Amino acid sequence: MRMFDSNLRPKVGVGVLVIRDNKILLGDRRNPDGTRHWTVPGGKMEFCESFEQCALREIEEEIGLKIELIDRTPIAVTNDIHVSNHYVTLFLRAKYVSGDPEVKEKQTFNSWKWFSLDNLPEPLSITVSNLIKETKKIIP
């Protein structure tokens, strides 16, 4: 019989695809091991939090933009197995309303920039790479 460690269960994350002028917002994220990658804003769901609440909270914590969610339910789901963790990530789309992207988590992000889907930066996070493999329907 296989022993199961409950600490190794996948976590649930919410990624927010913020869209402005047919471009998507990506952050230049620093990893604990010193590597970097580009990713969408988002993070872990908190206990009793809805997808929508998580998306809005993460946008406020990471960037401080005003957004309007396009989708109230996820448009895509990815199964993201990293070296040290495992996430099931749910994606919501949002349209930009106002504000300038601000690096509010300076220990984690270097910058936030807008990119067209045909000119995405490298390297992309596993989560964003998996999303692109799943669907190209990011921008309506």
Residue pairs with C-beta under 8 A, 6 or more apart in sequence:
8 86
9 86
10 79
10 86
10 87
10 88
11 44
11 85
11 86
11 87
11 88
12 44
12 45
12 87
12 88
12 89
12 90
13 42
13 43
13 44
13 45
13 80
13 87
13 88
13 89
13 90
13 127
14 42
14 43
14 45
14 51
14 54
14 55
14 58
14 89
14 90
14 91
14 92
15 39
15 40
15 41
15 42
15 89
15 90
15 91
15 92
15 127
15 128
15 131
16 40
16 41
16 42
16 55
16 58
16 59
16 67
16 91
16 92
16 93
16 94
17 24
17 40
17 75
17 91
17 92
17 93
17 94
17 138
17 139
18 24
18 25
18 40
18 41
18 59
18 63
18 65
18 67
18 94
18 95
18 96
19 25
19 70
19 93
19 94
19 95
19 96
19 138
19 139
19 140
20 95
20 96
20 114
21 114
22 116
22 117
22 139
23 114
23 115
23 116
24 40
24 114
24 115
24 116
24 117
24 138
24 139
25 40
25 41
25 63
25 65
25 96
25 101
25 112
25 113
25 114
25 115
26 38
26 39
26 40
26 112
26 113
26 114
26 115
26 120
26 121
26 128
27 38
27 39
27 40
27 41
27 62
27 63
27 103
27 109
27 110
27 111
27 112
28 36
28 38
28 109
28 110
28 111
28 112
28 113
28 121
29 36
29 37
29 38
29 39
29 108
29 109
29 110
29 125
30 36
30 107
30 108
30 109
30 110
31 37
36 110
36 123
37 123
37 124
37 125
38 115
38 120
38 121
38 122
38 123
38 124
38 125
38 128
39 124
39 125
39 127
39 128
40 91
40 125
40 127
40 128
41 58
41 59
41 62
41 63
41 112
42 54
42 55
42 58
42 89
43 54
43 58
43 61
43 62
44 54
45 51
45 54
46 54
46 57
49 57
51 72
51 73
51 74
51 90
51 92
52 69
52 72
52 92
55 69
55 92
55 94
56 67
56 69
59 65
59 67
59 94
61 104
61 105
62 104
62 105
62 109
63 99
63 101
63 102
63 103
63 104
63 112
64 99
64 101
64 102
64 104
65 96
65 97
65 98
65 99
65 100
65 101
65 102
66 96
66 97
66 98
66 99
67 94
67 95
67 96
67 97
68 94
68 95
68 97
69 92
69 93
69 94
70 92
70 93
70 94
70 95
70 140
71 92
71 93
72 92
73 92
74 90
74 91
74 92
75 91
75 92
75 93
75 135
75 137
76 90
76 91
76 131
76 134
76 135
76 137
77 88
77 89
77 90
77 91
77 134
78 88
78 89
78 91
78 127
78 130
78 131
78 134
79 86
79 88
79 130
80 86
80 87
80 88
80 89
80 126
80 127
80 130
81 126
82 126
87 127
89 127
89 130
89 131
91 131
93 138
93 140
101 112
101 113
102 112
103 109
103 110
103 111
103 112
113 121
115 121
117 136
117 138
117 139
120 132
124 132
131 138
132 138
